[in-house]
Amino acid sequence: MKQVIRLYKQAYGGLSDAAWALALVMLINRAGSMVLPFLSIYLTQSLKFGIKEVGVVLAAYGLGAMAGSLLGGWLSDKIGNYYVQFLSLVVGGVFFLFLPQITEFEWLIPAVFIVSLTVECLRPANMASVASYSKPENLTRSYSLNRMAINLGFSVGPAVGGMLATYSYELLFYADGLTCISAGIFFFFYFRNKTPRKVKQVAGAGEALKHSSPYRDLSFLLFVFLVAGYAIVFFQLFNTLPLFYREAHQLSEGTIGLLLGLNGLIVFLFEMILVHYFEKRVSILKMIVAGTMLCGVSYAMLNLAGGVLLLVVAMFVLSFAEIMAMPFMVTHVINTAGKGKQGSYLGLYSLSWATAFMLAPYLGTRVVANSGFEILWWGSAGVAALVGLLFYINLLKRS
């Protein structure tokens, strides 16, 4: 037991106070993430929109997230991470407070786009700040701490949102807005006199120095494209996997919720200690490739004969695949970006996730409708294997 406690102390030790503060900002912000999980229900139940209208509004949110990823990264390089994060949190929070007043379909589309664009500027700016306030040897663990805070916040937000929605859907917007503003106020007072360290150039960044923009860095563009491929496979976790649990295994909503919640619990408990163990022992290249391949294995396992126990094991494999790949992807982006270009590189990286977030449910459900779950899982495994191979070729060439 003492060894376990010491292992956790080592995993969390050495991180800067600023890294903890940035994680707290994300925890406060994401704990208030109540609008998006219930947006489709709000539109149908409260505003009486049809399915097609709901699809248009959700697409507007997705497009706003894509635009916000690019804008947030670009602004971070132009005016600094501090101002982008503060304005995104506070202005986005104010927008959430006013959003329930807009109920007409024609006006709600641009309103949702603007809100999404504003709040999603936060992500690339926050990731760039993590690099600014972390020592190079702690960079991956600092990102893992940030991810842990986001996962913990997302586990709290929808649960509280579900309770608030039983009283009024408008409460979701007010809670989301107030937590955004609260996170912004905390961020303002904590970081207003903080001086970030200068991010040193590391191995692997030399190629980036040849390019004035990530859009001219062909190797990085390929990396971002591959990240989107990985993310489309991973995001089946939130889209078609619950349908598979229900339709193929006839699981109850409660059991499905426990299985999905297991992912967040595993990441919360083990990511920091595993990253602490691997970051000095295994290269970033090997971690990303292994995590991508393991993601495919987890989906292929779903085609094996078995009951709930098999589903639990597959979820464990998928969760550890996430731990192995995602933190090291962000570290690679920071290591690749040249001085003063971290925001732009992280913005493009965030765009790959936003794009996958839009495409994953469409592609996954289309495959299920036309060919069934078995083809989807074999296809997901095949895509993950191909992406992992291309990751290896691309990153090996760059290194």
Secondary structure, 3 states (H helix, E strand, C coil): CHHHHHHHHHHHCCCCHHHHHHHHHHHHHHHCCCHHHHHHHHHHHHCCCCHHHHHHHHHHHHHHHHHHHHHHHHHHHHHCHHHHHHHHHHHHHHHHHHHHHCCCHHHHHHHHHHHHHHHHCHHHHHHHHHHHCCCHHHHHHHHHHHHHHHHHHHHHHHHHHHHHHCCCCHHHHHHHHHHHHHHHHHHHHHHCCCCCCCCCCCCCCCCHHHCCCHHHCHHHHHHHHHHHHHHHHHHHHCCHHHHHHHHHHCCCHHHHHHHHHHHHHHHHHHHHHHHHHHCCCCCHHHHHHHHHHHHHHHHHHHHCCCCHHHHHHHHHHHHHHHHHHHHHHHHHHHHHCCCCCHHHHHHHHHHHHHHHHHHHHHHHHHHHHHHCHHHHHHHHHHHHHHHHHHHHHHHHHHC
